Amino acid sequence: MEYLRLNHGTMFHNRLLMNILVFIQRRSLLFYYSNRNQPVQCIVPETVMNDLEILNEQELHELFKRYIPPKDPKVQTQVILLLSDDVCFSSWLEAGKEEQVKKTTVENAPFARIESVTIPFDQHMLYIITNQDLYGIIGHELETYNCSIIGIYPWVIAKYGKLLNDGGVFDSTVVKKIFEAHSHLKAYSFSYLSSQTPSIIDTQNKTEQAKKSIPTGWIIFILFTFLYIVAMFFIFIRK
């Protein structure tokens, strides 16, 4: 069997389809691999990530080399990003005061580009916001290693889906349940625009260019018509 080893000692079978859950914390990342029982911790330098912001994308890209298997064009790794409580801000929505609570929560956030989800718990609604740039940049850098980002969730999604009991331990078993329940949890994922998907503007530009382009057959027809008219004109003036 053919294996590969990353810099931190983690071994992978390089023909095996693997899922990864990346647990984003304020100072570090935890990588949960579907073929390992224990997570691998990545301490992120403050020069790369600090105060809920990514400061150096190139260094982050280089850092991921140690935790993501080399790109295999035949196999795409599915990834879920899970955001810890310390990179999110949340508030319980009071009946009749929902918009006011949301506004206050957003105003207190220390970042500009905000993304939110609202998750129901019994008879209550939990409003959660986070920095869109934080998980967006991490997601885009992972995609350069042939990873597909299939969901971005706040940590409490594990409790919402009853995948983690009160007092329970968040481990590889819970991670497996999150991947299995992903199709039912999509409604509570933070929005994400993949770098692998053409933007709406790019798509519109290509459509407009296609509309503006003239088929080759029409160009030939117009050219021959023009030459015919010119020839007939010279014949006419000679008479």
N, C-alpha and C positions, 0 to 999 in steps of 0.2 A: 504494500500500500504506500502511496506517495503522500508525504506530509511536508508542511512548512512550519517554520518557527519564527515568530516575531521577536523584536528586540527585548521585550519584557519576559520572554520565555514561554509565551502561550503557543500551543501547537494546534494546527488545523489540518484536517484532511482537505487538500486543495481541489478535490473533485466533489466535495460535499456541499449541498445547498445549506446555507447557514443564515439564521436571523440574528440580529443584534438589537438590544435595547440599550440606548444611551441615556443614562440618568444624569441630567444636568444640574449641578449644584453650584453654589456661588464661587467656590474655590477649586472645584475639581469636577471630573467626569467619571462615572462608573460605567464600564462596558460589561453588559451581561450577554454572553454568547450562548446560542442555543445548544452548542455541543460541549459546554462546560458547566459545572455545578456552582462554581464560585465566580463572582465578578472580578474584573481587573480594574484597579483604580488608576486614574490618570490625574496627577496633580498639575494643574495648569498654571504656568508662571504668570505673575501679575503683569508682565509686559505683554501678555497675550490676551488675558481676560481679567477685567477688574471693574468693580462697581456695575455689574450687569451689562457690561459692554465688551465687545470684541475689539481689541486695540491693534492687533497685528494678524491679518488673515494669512499671510505667507507663513509665519511661524506656526499658526494653527494647522495649516496644511501639512507642514513637515512633521508636526507632532503626531498627526493621525497615522503617519506611516508606521508607527510603532504598534498601532492598535487595530488596524484594518488590514486584512489579507491583501496581497497584491492583486491588482485588477485582472479578472478573468472575463474576457468578452462573452463567454458562453454562460456564465453564471452571474446573476445580479443579486446582491445581498439586500434583503428587506430590513429596513431599520425603522424603529419607533423611537421618538424622542420623548422622554418623560421629564417634566420640569418639577424640581423640588419646591417646597414651600418657600424657601429663602430666595427664589428668583421670581416669585409671583406675589401679587397683592390681591387680597380677597375680602369680600364683605357679604354678609347675609342681607338679602333684599327684604325690606319691610313692605308689607301690603300697603298699597297706596303711595309709597314713597320710593318706588323702584328707580325712577329716573334721577331723583335727587341723590340717592345712595350711589348710583353708578357715576354721576358727575363728580361727586366728592372723591370717590376712589380714584378716578382718572386724574383729577387735579393734584392728588397727593403722590402720584407716581413720579419717580425721578428720571423718566425717559420720555422721548417725544413720540416715537412710533409704537403705538399701543395696539395690542390684539387682545380680544376677550372671548370668554365662553361663560355660559350660565349652566350650572349643573343642578338638577333637582335632587334633594335629599328628603325623603318622606314628604312632609308638607311645607318644606322650606326650599328656597332657591339660593344657591351660592354663586356669586358673581366673582369671576377671577380674571385678572389682567396680567399681562407680562410684556416684556420688551420684544417686539417682533424682530428687531435686528439681531438680537442675541441668538435665538434659535434658527433664524433664517440663514445667517452666515454659517453656523455650524452645519446646518443641513446641506447648504451648497457645497461646502468643503467635503463633506462625506460623499456627495454625489460624484465628485471627481475621482473617487475610488470605486466607481460602478455600484454605488449603493442607491437604493430606491427608498425615499422617505414616504412611508405609508400612513403615518399618523404622528401628531404632536399633542401630547396631553399633559394636563396638570397632574401632580402626584395623586391627588384625591380621587382620580378616576378609578383607582384600584379598589377603593372603599365603595364608590358608587356602584360599581359592577359586582360588588360583594365577592371580589377576587381575593381580598385581604380582610380577614376578620380583625376585630378590635384586639389589640395586643399581639397580633400575629407578626411574623417576621417576613419582611420583603425579601424574597429569595428567587432562585431560578424557577421554582415551581409557579410562583405568582407571575413571573415574566412570561412563562409559557402560556398561562391562562389569558394574559393580556393579548398576546398574539392570536390566540384562538377566538377571543371575544371581539377582536378588532372590528369586524363588520358591523357589530351591534353598537360600538362605541363611537363610530365616525362622526355622529352629530355633535360630539363634545370635543372634537379636535380643533386646535387653533388652526386658522387658515394658513396655507403655505403655497407659495408660487415656486414650483420647481424650476431650477436653472436648466433642466433638460426639456422643458416645455416652452415652445415659442411664445413670446408675449403677444397680447392682443394687438398691440401696435404693429409688430412685425408681421402678424398674420394679415392685418388689414392692408399693409403696404404691398405684400405679395399678391393679395387679391386684386388691388388696384392696378398693379403692374401687369397682371395677367389680362385684366380687362382692357388696358391701354395697348397692349401688344397686338400687332396685326399679323394674322397668319401668313406664312410664306406664299401660299397659293394666291392670295389676294394681291400681294406685292408684285408677283410675276404677271398677273392679269392686268394690273394697272400699268405696268411698264410696257407690255405689248400694245395696250390700247393707246398709250401716249405715242409710241413709235408709229402705229398705224395712222393716227391723226396727222402726225408730222409728214409722213410719206404722202398721204392724200393731199395735204396742203401744197407740197412742192409739185405734185402732178397737176393740180388745179392751176397754179400760177404759170406753168409752162404752156398750158393751152391758151 
